[in-house]
């Protein structure tokens, strides 16, 4: 029976009102494209339960995962970047900073926390990609330098979680200086026999990769993380050749000896506790 016949004969069809799911309830995996409940993903350490894709997360989520009962002291807050060079591209640097602070509720692209993880106090320097692409400026370098000093003074193992597009171009040489400064500080940490583990996540690139991200006593990566100095498109255009499958992903780097191991985020805290235990009695 057609809809017209139903109307003529006085047969009414009850219309069921479509109810939209509340915003933010579902999360689409960028890898397998399946929709999964956000709470399920969060409970799974922000790893897709369907395909094991590791969603990009920031310092807030990593601190929740790593610190016992999320108990930690945030160190060196209040450091703010300055526009020393008067830099302007599509937007003046001060406006870009203000926009990022308002959007992310962060002071810069890194936070440093100190607290118990697996029953042992550690220092965690965690980068936030949401703040100007996790770019390394003077504040990032200074917080890492101070975090290294704090770890050395307290004999606390150090973890740096890198997630960055590289050096912050708005600070030019002031940004590049952080590569040498953080590397020198890590030498002092090694002399003090305090362990440092570097966790490279998606993406880790540019000057961050060329400095502290690759200087750990152990360098570990998350599955399928992009880890590079120059990106694959730049390299392909330079050498005019197709790149190997999986080029610059964690698994490729592990095979070539640039990483020591790959750790699933669901096992991260337990693995770090085990690894630090090899260094600290």
N, C-alpha and C positions, 0 to 999 in steps of 0.2 A: 504494500500500500504506500503510495507516494505521500509526501507531506501535504500536497494540495487536497487529496482525498481525505486525509485525516482532519484537515481544517473544516472541509465541507460537512463531514459527518460528526463534527463536534468532538473529535477525539483529540485531546490535548496531551502533548508529551511533556512530562516534567523536565524542566531544565535544571541540570545539576550545575551549580555554581562552581567554577574552577577555583581552587585555592592554591595560590602560589606559595612555594616553600619560602620561609623567611630567608632574607638575604644573609649569606654567610654560612648557611647550614651545610651546603654541599661544596665540595672542592673538586675541580677537574684536574686530573693528573696530566701534566704537559707531555708525558712520555706515552702512557698507554691510552690516554684520552678518556678514561673511565671516570665517572662521577662517584666520589666516595664521601661519606659524611665527614665533615671537618673534625668532629670530636674523635672519630675513629683514627684519622690521620694523626692528630695530636697525641692520642694515647699510644700510637705506634712510633713515637719519637719523630714525627713529621716525615715518616717514610710511607710511601704508598703501599697499602696491604695487598694490592693486586699485582704490581710489577716490581716492587722494591725501589722505585725511584725516590731519591733523596731530595725533598723539597728544600729550596733555599730558606734558611732561617737566620735570625740575628742573635745578638748577644743575650737578649732576654731569654730566648728559648734554649740556647746552649747552657746558660747558667742554671736554668731549671733542670736540665738533663744531668749536669755534671756535679753540682754542689749538693751535698747531703741535705735533704729537706729544703732545698733552695735557700740555705742559710749562708750568707757571705757578706763581706764588707766591700763596698765599692771604693776603689782607691783613685786618687788624683782627679776627682771630678772638678769642674769649674775652669778647666783649661779651654780657652777659646782661640780659634784661628783668627789671624789679622790679615788684612789686605795690604801687605807691605809694598807690593809692586803696583798697586792701583790697576789691577788686571780687569779687563772687560773683554768678553767674547760676545755671545748672544745676550748675555746678562752680566751686569757688574758682579764681581765676586762677593761683595758684602750682601747683595740681594740674594745671590745663590745660596750663601750660607744661611741667611735668615729663612729662606724658603725651605731648605732641608731641615733646619731645626724645628720649624713649625710642623712640617709634614711627618717627621719621624719621632719627634719628642726626644731627640738625642742631641748631645753637644757637639759631637764629631763622629768620625767613622770608626771609633774604637771605644771599648769600655774595659776596665781592669777590675777584676774581682779577686778577693782572697778569702778562702774558707775551706771547710772540710770536704773532701771528695774521697769516698771509700774509706773514711776514717783518718785520712791524712790531709793536713793543710797544704794547699797548693795555690799558686798564683796563676790566674787565667787572664790572658790578654785576648779579647775576642773582637774581631772586626765586624762592622755592619755595612753590607753592600748597599743598603737602602739610602745611606748618606753619601751622596755624590759618588755613587759607584764604588764605595769602599776605598776611595783614593787615599793614598798615603801623603799627608801633608805634615807640617811641623808638629801639630798636636798629636797625630798618630805616632810619629817618631819619638816625641818626648814622653808620651805615656808608656810606650814600650820600653824606653830607656829606664824610666823610673820603675816600671814593673820588674825589670831585670835586677836593678839595684835592690829592690824590696825582697825579691827572691833570694838574692845573695846574702843580704843581711839576716834574713830569717831562716836561711838554709831550707827554703821551701821549694820543691820542684816547680818548674815553670812550664806552662802550656801556652803556646800562641796559636790561635785559630785564625788562619788567613782566608779572607774572601774579598778580593780586590781587583779593580781594573788596572792598578799600577800607581805610579807616582801622580800626584795632583798637579796638573799643568798650570793651574792658577798661581802656584807658589814657585814654579820654576826651580832654580838652584836650591832654594830653601827646602824644597821637597826632596831633591836628589841627595842632599846632605844627610838625610835620615838613613839612607842605605849604609853609609860609612859609620854613622854614629851607633846605630843598633848593632851592626856587625862587631864593632869594637867592644861594646858592652857585653855581647855574648861571649867574647873571648875572656873577659874578666869572670863571667859566670862559670865558664869551663875551668878556669884556673882555680876557682873556689870549689870545684868538684860538686856543683849543684846541677842536677839533670835538667835538660830542656828537651821537650818533645814538641815538634812542629806538626800541626794538623792542617793540611791543605784541602780546602773545600772548593766547591764550584761557584765562581771561577777564581783562580789565583793566577795573576799574570803581572807582567811588567817589572817594575823596580822592586816590588814585594817579593816576587819569585827570585829575583837576582840578589836578594839580601837575606833577611832573617827567616823567610819561609823555607829556605833550603839549607839552613845551618843547624838544624836540630841534631841532638845526639841520635835521635830517631826521627825520620821524616815519614809520616803516615798520611794517607789520603782517604777520602770518602769515595765510595764506588762511583765510577763514571764522571768524576770531577774533571773539569777542564783546567789543566795546569800548564802554563806556558810563559815564555817571555814575550815574544811577538805572537799574535794570533794566527790561526791556520790560514785565513784569507791573505794576510800580509805575506806569509811564507810562500804560499802557492803562487801569488803574483810575482814574487821575487825570483823563485827558481823555475817557474813556468813548467811545473810538473805536478801530477796528481799525487796527493798525499796518501800514506797507508791508512787502511781502515782503523778507526779508533785512535788516530794520531792525536797526541797530547792529552789523552784521557788517562785517568789513574792507572788503568790496567796496562796500557801501553808503556807508561813510565815505570811501572813495577817490573815489567819484562825487561826493560832496558837498564835497570839498576838505579834509576833516579829516586825511587821510593823504596822504603824498607818493608812496608806492608800496607794493605788496604783494610780498613775496619768499617764494618757496617755500624751506622749510628745507633742502632738498637743495642749494640754490644760495646759501645764506646767507653762508657764509664768503667765497666768491669775490666776492659782491656787496658785502659790507662792505669787503673789501680794495680794491675798485674805488672805492667811495664815499669812504672815508677818503683815498684817493689824490688825490681832487679837492681836498681841503682841505690835505693835508700833502705837501710836495714830497719 
